[in-house]
Amino acid sequence: MLNERYSYLRRGVNCYWNSMSLLLEQFGLEPLILKHLNFGYVYSNPSLDITFELEAEQPNTLGWLQNYIGTSKSKVAPHKLREFLHNNTESFLLCVDVKVLSTMYPTFPPVHDYHYLNIVGVENENVHVKDQYFGYHGPIPIDLINNSIQSKKIKQAGEVIKLNIETARINNFNDEMIKCLKYEFLLKLSQYLQGHFQFDGVSYYTGTTAISKLYMEIDQVFSNAMSRQESIQDNWNFLIRRFNTCFLYSREGMLYYLNKYHHIVSLDMEKLINYLGYSLSITRKISFIIMQANLKNKDPQQIIPTLQLKLEELMSVEKDIHKEIDTVYQKLNIMERSITD
C-alpha cells in the first residue's frame, strides 16, 4: 500500500537510522535511537552541507550504544539474492539504488542515490518491506530488488546489515540503559541551547540560530542549489532533500521519540511536545511551498518572500521552544544532581 501523504513521523534524518530503528523495535530497544537524534533545526551554510546525516552510518560514532548493539555487514550478489532471501530467517537492512525502485514505485522518489530498506520477509516472488523514511510498507517484486542492487555507481549496493544483540540484553530494558538515555537526553538539550555543534569538520547552527541564518542567507541558498552543474530537476531535488533533512526530518525524529518515550526521562513534556508539533506543521508548509514551486516551474525568486514570511512565523514558535527546552534542561539537571549527591 502506498502512503502518498506520509502523515506519520520519521525516526531520524537518514534512511539508515529510520530502518535501524525498526530492527531495534523488534527487540524492545527502540529507545536507543536517541543517540542519533537531535532537536533540530540544523543549518550549516548556504550550500546546506549535511555531513551530520552520515553520523549514524559510522561505527566509531556508536558511543555507549556499542554496549548494547553491534552490526554485521556483508554483500549479496545479484545472482545469489533469491537464494539468500528464501534462506534468511531474520529482518535486515539492504542497500539499494532508490532510483531503480522509483521506476515502479513513486513512493520512492529519486531524490538521492543509495537507500537502506528494512527487509522483513519474502513470499513467493515478493520481498516484504517496511520503510519508515519514505513511508512504504508492503511488497516489492524480487526482480526489481535484484535490479536495484546492481548499480555500478553505488559501491554500497547489495550491502546487507544485520543487528547483533547480546541475548541477555534482549527485551531487558534495564536501569543501566535508562541512565545512559537520561544522560544522552541532557546532551541533546544542551546542544540545542548552545545553538551550535560540529561534526566532521563542519559547523552547524541549531534552533533559533539555524532559522535566523537560513532567513538571512536564503537567496544564496537558492543560488547555490540552482547553479549546480545538474539538470533543473536534480537541483530542485537537491534543495528539497537538503531542506527536509536539516529542518523537517531532524524535528520529526525527536518529536516521534518524545511522543513515544518521554516517560523515560521522567518529565512532563506535554507543553514542549505541543510546541514541537506546531513548529513541525509550519516546517511542512515550507517544504510544500518548495515542492510546489518545483512542480509549477516557478522562478525561485517568486517564492523567497513567501518563505521568509513562514520563517518569521517559525521563529516566533522557536523562541517558545527554546524557553521550554531551557526549563526542561534545568529541571532535569536538578533531578540528576539530587540523585548523584
C-alpha positions as CSV (number, residue, x, y, z in Angstrom):
1,M,0.0,0.0,0.0
2,L,1.4,3.4,-0.9
3,N,1.4,6.2,1.6
4,E,1.3,9.3,-0.7
5,R,0.6,11.8,2.1
6,Y,3.1,10.5,4.6
7,S,1.2,11.5,7.7
8,Y,3.4,9.9,10.3
9,L,6.8,10.8,11.7
10,R,10.3,9.7,10.6
11,R,12.6,8.5,13.2
12,G,15.7,10.4,12.2
13,V,17.5,12.3,9.5
14,N,18.5,9.4,7.2
15,C,17.2,6.2,5.8
16,Y,19.8,4.1,7.6
17,W,18.7,5.1,11.1
18,N,15.0,5.0,10.2
19,S,15.4,1.4,9.1
20,M,17.7,0.5,12.0
21,S,15.0,1.8,14.5
22,L,12.6,-0.8,13.1
23,L,15.1,-3.5,13.8
24,L,15.7,-2.3,17.3
25,E,11.9,-2.1,17.9
26,Q,11.6,-5.8,17.4
27,F,13.8,-6.3,20.5
28,G,12.2,-3.7,22.7
29,L,15.3,-1.5,22.2
30,E,14.0,1.3,20.0
31,P,14.5,4.0,22.8
32,L,18.2,3.7,22.0
33,I,17.7,5.6,18.8
34,L,18.0,8.8,20.9
35,K,21.8,8.5,20.3
36,H,21.3,9.6,16.7
37,L,18.5,12.2,17.1
38,N,18.6,15.9,17.7
39,F,16.0,18.6,18.3
40,G,16.7,20.5,15.1
41,Y,16.6,22.7,13.3
42,V,20.1,22.3,11.7
43,Y,21.8,24.7,9.3
44,S,25.4,24.8,8.2
45,N,25.9,27.3,5.4
46,P,24.3,28.3,2.0
47,S,25.5,25.1,0.5
48,L,23.4,23.2,3.0
49,D,26.2,20.8,3.9
50,I,24.8,17.8,5.8
51,T,27.8,15.6,6.9
52,F,26.0,15.2,10.2
53,E,23.5,13.0,8.3
54,L,26.2,10.3,8.0
55,E,26.8,10.0,11.7
56,A,24.5,7.0,12.1
57,E,26.4,5.1,9.5
58,Q,29.9,5.5,11.0
59,P,30.8,2.7,13.5
60,N,33.0,5.0,15.6
61,T,30.0,7.2,16.5
62,L,28.1,4.4,18.2
63,G,29.5,5.5,21.6
64,W,27.7,3.9,24.5
65,L,25.4,2.1,22.0
66,Q,28.3,-0.4,21.5
67,N,27.4,-1.8,24.9
68,Y,24.1,-3.0,23.6
69,I,24.1,-3.5,19.9
70,G,26.5,-4.4,17.1
71,T,26.1,-4.8,13.4
72,S,27.5,-7.2,10.9
73,K,27.9,-6.3,7.2
74,S,28.1,-8.5,4.1
75,K,27.4,-8.3,0.4
76,V,24.9,-10.3,-1.6
77,A,25.5,-10.8,-5.3
78,P,22.5,-10.3,-7.6
79,H,22.6,-13.9,-8.8
80,K,22.5,-15.1,-5.1
81,L,19.8,-12.7,-3.9
82,R,16.8,-15.0,-4.4
83,E,18.5,-17.9,-2.6
84,F,19.6,-15.5,0.2
85,L,16.1,-14.1,0.7
86,H,14.5,-17.5,0.9
87,N,17.1,-18.9,3.3
88,N,17.2,-15.9,5.6
89,T,15.1,-16.0,8.8
90,E,15.5,-12.5,10.3
91,S,15.0,-8.9,9.3
92,F,17.9,-7.0,7.8
93,L,18.8,-3.8,6.0
94,L,19.6,-3.9,2.3
95,C,21.3,-1.1,0.4
96,V,19.6,-0.4,-2.9
97,D,19.5,2.2,-5.7
98,V,16.4,4.2,-4.9
99,K,16.2,5.5,-8.5
100,V,15.5,1.9,-9.7
101,L,12.7,1.5,-7.2
102,S,11.2,4.8,-8.3
103,T,10.6,3.5,-11.8
104,M,7.7,1.3,-10.5
105,Y,7.1,2.8,-7.0
106,P,6.5,6.6,-6.9
107,T,6.6,6.4,-3.1
108,F,10.4,6.2,-3.5
109,P,11.3,9.5,-5.2
110,P,14.7,9.6,-6.9
111,V,16.0,12.4,-4.6
112,H,19.1,10.5,-3.6
113,D,21.1,7.5,-4.7
114,Y,21.6,4.7,-2.2
115,H,18.9,3.8,0.2
116,Y,18.6,1.3,3.1
117,L,15.5,-0.8,3.0
118,N,14.2,-2.8,6.0
119,I,13.6,-6.3,4.6
120,V,11.1,-8.2,6.9
121,G,10.4,-11.3,4.8
122,V,9.8,-12.9,1.5
123,E,6.7,-14.6,0.0
124,N,6.8,-16.2,-3.4
125,E,8.2,-13.6,-5.8
126,N,7.8,-10.6,-3.5
127,V,10.0,-9.1,-0.8
128,H,8.1,-7.5,2.1
129,V,9.5,-4.1,3.0
130,K,8.9,-1.7,5.9
131,D,10.3,1.7,5.0
132,Q,9.9,4.4,7.6
133,Y,11.9,7.0,5.6
134,F,9.6,7.2,2.6
135,G,6.5,5.7,4.1
136,Y,6.1,2.4,2.2
137,H,5.0,-0.8,3.9
138,G,4.3,-3.6,1.5
139,P,5.6,-6.0,-1.2
140,I,8.2,-5.3,-3.9
141,P,9.0,-7.8,-6.6
142,I,12.2,-9.7,-6.1
143,D,13.3,-8.9,-9.7
144,L,13.0,-5.1,-9.0
145,I,15.0,-5.5,-5.8
146,N,17.6,-7.5,-7.8
147,N,17.9,-4.7,-10.4
148,S,18.3,-2.2,-7.6
149,I,21.4,-3.8,-6.1
150,Q,23.3,-3.9,-9.5
151,S,24.2,-0.2,-9.7
152,K,27.8,0.3,-10.6
153,K,27.7,3.9,-9.3
154,I,26.8,2.9,-5.8
155,K,29.5,1.0,-4.0
156,Q,27.2,0.0,-1.1
157,A,24.6,-1.5,-3.4
158,G,23.8,-5.0,-2.2
159,E,25.2,-4.4,1.3
160,V,23.4,-6.4,4.0
161,I,23.4,-5.2,7.5
162,K,22.2,-7.3,10.4
163,L,21.7,-6.4,14.0
164,N,23.7,-8.3,16.7
165,I,22.3,-8.0,20.2
166,E,23.6,-9.8,23.3
167,T,21.0,-12.4,24.3
168,A,21.0,-11.0,27.9
169,R,20.0,-7.6,26.6
170,I,17.0,-8.6,24.5
171,N,13.7,-7.4,26.0
172,N,15.6,-6.3,29.0
173,F,15.5,-2.5,29.1
174,N,17.3,-2.0,32.3
175,D,18.3,0.8,34.7
176,E,21.8,1.0,33.1
177,M,20.2,1.8,29.7
178,I,17.8,4.4,31.3
179,K,20.8,6.1,32.9
180,C,22.5,6.3,29.6
181,L,19.4,7.7,27.9
182,K,18.9,10.4,30.5
183,Y,22.5,11.5,30.2
184,E,22.1,11.5,26.4
185,F,18.9,13.5,26.6
186,L,20.7,16.1,28.7
187,L,23.4,16.3,26.0
188,K,20.7,16.9,23.3
189,L,19.1,19.6,25.3
190,S,22.5,21.3,26.0
191,Q,23.4,21.1,22.3
192,Y,20.2,22.8,21.3
193,L,20.6,25.5,23.9
194,Q,24.2,26.2,22.9
195,G,23.0,26.9,19.4
196,H,25.7,25.0,17.5
197,F,27.7,21.8,17.2
198,Q,30.4,20.4,14.9
199,F,30.7,17.2,13.0
200,D,33.3,16.0,10.5
201,G,34.8,19.5,10.2
202,V,31.5,21.3,9.5
203,S,29.9,23.7,12.0
204,Y,26.2,23.6,12.4
205,Y,23.7,26.0,13.9
206,T,20.6,24.8,15.7
207,G,17.2,26.1,16.8
208,T,16.6,29.8,16.5
209,T,20.1,30.4,15.2
210,A,19.6,28.0,12.4
211,I,16.3,29.7,11.4
212,S,17.9,33.1,11.5
213,K,20.9,32.0,9.4
214,L,18.6,30.5,6.8
215,Y,16.4,33.6,6.7
216,M,19.4,35.9,6.1
217,E,21.1,33.6,3.5
218,I,18.1,32.2,1.7
219,D,18.9,34.0,-1.6
220,Q,22.3,32.4,-1.6
221,V,20.9,29.0,-0.6
222,F,18.7,29.0,-3.8
223,S,21.5,30.5,-5.9
224,N,23.9,27.7,-4.8
225,A,21.4,25.0,-5.4
226,M,20.4,26.2,-8.8
227,S,23.9,26.8,-10.0
228,R,24.9,23.2,-9.6
229,Q,26.0,21.6,-12.9
230,E,23.0,19.3,-13.0
231,S,19.5,19.4,-14.5
232,I,17.0,21.9,-13.1
233,Q,15.0,18.9,-11.7
234,D,18.1,17.5,-10.0
235,N,18.8,20.9,-8.5
236,W,15.3,21.2,-7.1
237,N,15.5,17.7,-5.7
238,F,18.8,18.5,-4.1
239,L,17.3,21.6,-2.5
240,I,14.2,19.8,-1.2
241,R,16.2,16.9,0.2
242,R,18.7,19.2,2.0
243,F,16.0,21.4,3.5
244,N,13.9,18.4,4.6
245,T,16.9,16.7,6.2
246,C,18.1,19.8,8.1
247,F,14.7,21.1,9.1
248,L,11.9,18.6,8.6
249,Y,13.4,15.2,9.4
250,S,15.5,16.3,12.3
251,R,12.5,17.6,14.1
252,E,10.2,14.7,13.1
253,G,12.7,12.3,14.7
254,M,12.8,14.0,18.1
255,L,9.0,14.6,18.1
256,Y,8.4,10.9,17.3
257,Y,10.7,10.0,20.2
258,L,9.2,12.3,22.8
259,N,5.7,11.3,21.9
260,K,6.5,7.6,22.5
261,Y,9.3,7.6,25.1
262,H,9.1,10.9,27.1
263,H,8.4,8.8,30.2
264,I,11.9,7.5,30.2
265,V,13.3,10.9,31.3
266,S,10.6,11.2,34.0
267,L,9.4,14.7,33.0
268,D,6.1,16.2,31.9
269,M,6.9,17.5,28.5
270,E,3.4,17.9,27.1
271,K,4.0,21.7,26.5
272,L,7.3,21.1,24.7
273,I,5.8,18.3,22.6
274,N,2.9,20.6,21.6
275,Y,5.3,23.4,20.6
276,L,7.4,21.0,18.5
277,G,4.3,19.7,16.8
278,Y,3.2,23.2,15.9
279,S,6.6,24.1,14.6
280,L,6.6,20.9,12.5
281,S,3.3,21.9,10.8
282,I,4.9,25.2,9.7
283,T,8.0,23.4,8.5
284,R,6.0,21.1,6.4
285,K,4.3,24.0,4.8
286,I,7.7,25.5,3.9
287,S,8.7,22.2,2.4
288,F,5.4,22.0,0.4
289,I,6.0,25.5,-1.0
290,I,9.4,24.5,-2.3
291,M,8.0,21.3,-3.8
292,Q,5.1,23.1,-5.4
293,A,7.5,25.7,-6.9
294,N,9.4,22.8,-8.5
295,L,6.3,21.2,-9.9
296,K,5.0,24.5,-11.3
297,N,8.4,25.5,-12.7
298,K,8.5,28.7,-10.7
299,D,11.4,31.0,-10.5
300,P,13.0,30.7,-7.0
301,Q,12.7,34.5,-6.6
302,Q,8.9,34.2,-6.8
303,I,8.7,32.1,-3.6
304,I,11.5,33.6,-1.4
305,P,9.3,36.4,0.1
306,T,6.7,33.8,1.0
307,L,9.3,31.5,2.5
308,Q,10.7,34.4,4.6
309,L,7.3,35.1,6.0
310,K,6.9,31.5,7.0
311,L,10.4,31.6,8.6
312,E,9.3,34.6,10.6
313,E,6.3,32.6,11.8
314,L,8.6,29.7,12.6
315,M,11.0,31.9,14.5
316,S,8.2,33.1,16.8
317,V,7.3,29.5,17.8
318,E,11.0,28.5,18.1
319,K,11.6,31.2,20.7
320,D,8.9,29.5,22.8
321,I,10.6,26.1,22.2
322,H,13.9,27.5,23.3
323,K,12.4,28.7,26.6
324,E,10.7,25.4,27.2
325,I,13.8,23.4,26.4
326,D,15.7,25.5,28.8
327,T,13.1,24.9,31.5
328,V,13.2,21.1,30.9
329,Y,17.0,21.2,30.9
330,Q,17.2,23.0,34.3
331,K,14.6,20.6,35.9
332,L,16.4,17.5,34.6
333,N,19.8,18.8,35.7
334,I,18.5,19.4,39.2
335,M,16.9,15.9,39.3
336,E,20.1,14.2,38.1
337,R,22.3,16.2,40.7
338,S,19.9,15.3,43.5
339,I,20.3,11.6,42.6
340,T,24.1,11.6,42.4
341,D,24.6,13.7,45.6
